[in-house]
Amino acid sequence: MLSNILSRRLLVPHFSRGLATHAPNPFPIPAALHFKSGQSFCGRSFGAPKSIYGETVFSTSITSYTESMTDPSYRGQILVFTTPMIGNYGVPSNEAPTDSQDVGMVLESRGIQCAGVIVADVAEKFSHHSAVESIHSWCERHGVPGVTGVDTRAITTLLRDQGTTLGRIAVGADSTLPPPKPEEYWDPSKENLVDQVSTKTPYLLNPEGDVKIAVLDFGAKANMMRSLVRRGAAVHVLPWNYDFNAIRDNYDGLLLSNGPGDPLHCMPAVLNLRKTLEQWNKPVFGICMGNQVIGLAAGLDAYRMTFGNRGHNQPVLALASSGSIKAGRVYVTSQNHQYALTLQDPFPVGWEPFFINCNDSSVEGIKSAAESGKRVWGVQFHPESAGGPLDTIEMFTDFVDECRALKASHEPHLGNVKETYLVEPVGRVA
Ligand SMILES: NC(=O)CC[C@H](N)C(=O)O
């Protein structure tokens, strides 16, 4: 027995050494990450061998790289993962519908949305029952470059100190050239990225649903629509700048989705929403960009944070109770944002802060005050989070229940048309 253990101990390092000596380098192409602030990091290229510009941000999520990379809110960004090894469970097919309430994809959108990815150690081998390819081949197919073999601790420390920084991934021969001049860096925050990712034409999901919910698509993650459909709603997805006021009486509720970039690019939607809030008294729920649009419509300001909040481990404290949310409790949430609403005293009349971030005290949500008679909630985090945690997933049940209850109260002849859906808190189609 003892000799068995000893021989295994001796064999393992010997075997590893053998592999390291003889296996060809799977990522032979050199690559560099340059920052506008002057620093450069040299590593190896994986994914598409292509040079790009972007805004460099870091995420502290340990898992769910596939959901993060397909989140349209990462549009134009070079995503640095603080978790050292990324790719070890591969990438699932995004095509196969896996349940009857499918919304047309498995991940958060049709393709990879971030401009590039930076990892300390990209997994060459992967293993998962639903995996069909490696992160390398997935990025290659989608034309997205990755850099591996860099010190992501040093990069993250830098980004925490100096804030989100414009960057360039230079691949192959480009990586041997001098870094770009400061004026050559592309700044995605200057563009209306929402307009690039929002649906161009309206579409309907689950038409037989008993409550009709409109979604203003600022770059919606698919799990938002899935979370509504799972609760029995018919979901009509509209372009971000659609004139909802012209059709609002056809709906029982409105959801404003997440989306990339500076919320000030969404002023047409803010002005539309201001009118909606003045004249329409049905439930409105905003998530991330949606929360910022609600806040701007309510009269709050939005500001750019130093390095934002990105990860699946952001603690928020509830300041008010509403539905499944209890004041005084801390919920762990998924987040991806660079902007936040200002915490001001007093808050605009008819509004109150809903959540606050336990790390940096930024506003994590607002709600209409009880005396306003409105039913409006906004959260800066992602209750639908396909990659978890699911601490706040029941906010979707609260929202759909509120829409259903209001509809039933307006249609007494129909009575309570359908029982409230008590669904398992499932985070994604899997
Ligand atoms: N995920 C989001 O909706 C992000 C909202 C906005 N683009 C921000 O960065 O703050």
Ligand as a Chemical Component Dictionary entry (heavy atoms), coordinates in Angstrom:
data_LIG
# 
_chem_comp.id                   LIG 
_chem_comp.type                 NON-POLYMER 
_chem_comp.pdbx_formal_charge   0 
_chem_comp.three_letter_code    LIG 
# 
loop_
_chem_comp_atom.comp_id 
_chem_comp_atom.atom_id 
_chem_comp_atom.alt_atom_id 
_chem_comp_atom.type_symbol 
_chem_comp_atom.charge 
_chem_comp_atom.model_Cartn_x 
_chem_comp_atom.model_Cartn_y 
_chem_comp_atom.model_Cartn_z 
_chem_comp_atom.pdbx_ordinal 
LIG N1 N1 N 0 -24.970 45.552 -17.998 1  
LIG C1 C1 C 0 -25.437 46.776 -18.247 2  
LIG O1 O1 O 0 -26.588 46.994 -18.617 3  
LIG C2 C2 C 0 -24.448 47.911 -18.151 4  
LIG C3 C3 C 0 -25.055 49.274 -18.208 5  
LIG C4 C4 C 0 -24.055 50.327 -18.653 6  
LIG N2 N2 N 0 -23.601 50.023 -19.974 7  
LIG C5 C5 C 0 -22.886 50.376 -17.695 8  
LIG O2 O2 O 0 -21.818 49.967 -18.038 9  
LIG O3 O3 O 0 -23.048 50.801 -16.575 10 
# 
loop_
_chem_comp_bond.comp_id 
_chem_comp_bond.atom_id_1 
_chem_comp_bond.atom_id_2 
_chem_comp_bond.value_order 
_chem_comp_bond.pdbx_ordinal 
LIG N1 C1 SING 1 
LIG C1 O1 DOUB 2 
LIG C1 C2 SING 3 
LIG C2 C3 SING 4 
LIG C3 C4 SING 5 
LIG C4 N2 SING 6 
LIG C4 C5 SING 7 
LIG C5 O2 DOUB 8 
LIG C5 O3 SING 9 
# 
